[in-house]
Amino acid sequence: MIEALGDRVFYLATFLLLGIGTYMMIGNDNLVKKVIGMNIFQTGIFLFFIASAFVDGASPPLLSAAGPYVSPLPHVLILTAIVVGVSLTAVALGLIVRIYDEYGTLNEETIQKVMGDE
Amino acid sequence: MTGLLEAALLVFVLSCAVAAAALRDVLAAVIAFSAYSLGIAIIWVLFRAPDVGLTEAAVGAGIMTILFLVTIAKTVRPSIEKTFEGVDGRALVVSVALVAALSTTVFALPAVGDGGSAVATDDVTNYYLDNAYEETEVKKRRDGRARGLPRIRHAGRGGRRLRRRCEFARRASKGGV
């Protein structure tokens, strides 16, 4: 069982990263740290995909390398997902700057209190 | 494929993520996150995904850090009394439950590096490997040599051998071998 777990330690790391990301999104009060948590959650899923593509002893899917190759399909998906993640982060941070202009704070509880008062 | 290097990188990445979650100072959390991105980029290279590694290093560790820093500069970096955040019980319960639920699937997954796994043997994977070079219509040089293969200047005995290997690689890339 320990051996089987050793073969799958990257999946376990994926799940831990998902847990850390979830904790940051729920538990941290600062909005910027929530966005960092979202990014860690994303990267956890990337790790799952890239680990599933790996084949022992295979070379990267490059023209100049000899086969066998690792599966290039998850790489393509994750390449797109990284770019989408950056756009998502940029939009979220743009909203955060607007929220700060409006409320003068980035603390979630304070913002909710101000919204409740209005 | 879990050697010492992989284990050390995993520990580094996980501890950077925990540091980003636990540090109260936002700037410190951003720095921990960019160290995390760099570690993850090295893991991509170890997993034979150099393209993803390059993107992650440029975008995750580079642009993302700049975006966060600009946001902190435009808003506020709250003053801190304590170094670490307190533990939020509600969030801890949710995330531990999530990790526990996901961990029950771990033995149902194929081992990392298993050549017979569904991803490695999938039709789409093999279609990409067989046809991507032709279907992307990568232009070849006028001399018919594919781009990316080494150019031979001196045709000695070693040069001929190298040329033969290039010829082989080119035919292999066309699917002729």
Interface residues (C-beta under 8 A of the other chain):
Chain A: A4 L5 G6 D7 R8 V9 F10 Y11 L12 A13 F15 L16 L17 L18 G19 I20 G21 T22 Y23 M24 I26 G27 N28 N30 V32 K33 V35 I36 G37 N39 I40 T43 F46 L47 I50 A51 S52 A53 F54 V55 D56 A58 S59 P60 P61 L62 L63 S64 A66 G67 P68 Y69 V70 S71 P72 L73 P74 H75 V76 I78 L79 I82 V83 V86 T89 A90 L93 I96 V97 Y100 T105 L106 N107
Chain B: M1 T2 E6 A7 L10 V13 L14 A17 V18 A20 A21 V26 A29 V30 F33 Y36 S37 I40 I43 W44 F47 R48 A49 P50 D51 V52 T55 E56 V59 G60 I63 M64 L67 F68 V70 T71 I72 K74 T75 V76 P78 E85 V87 D88 R90 A91 L92 V94 S95 V96 L98 V99 L102 S103 V106 F107 L109 P110 A111 V112 G113 D114 G115 S117 V119 A120 D122 V124 T125 Y128 L129 A132 Y133 A146 G148 L149 P150 A169 A172 S173
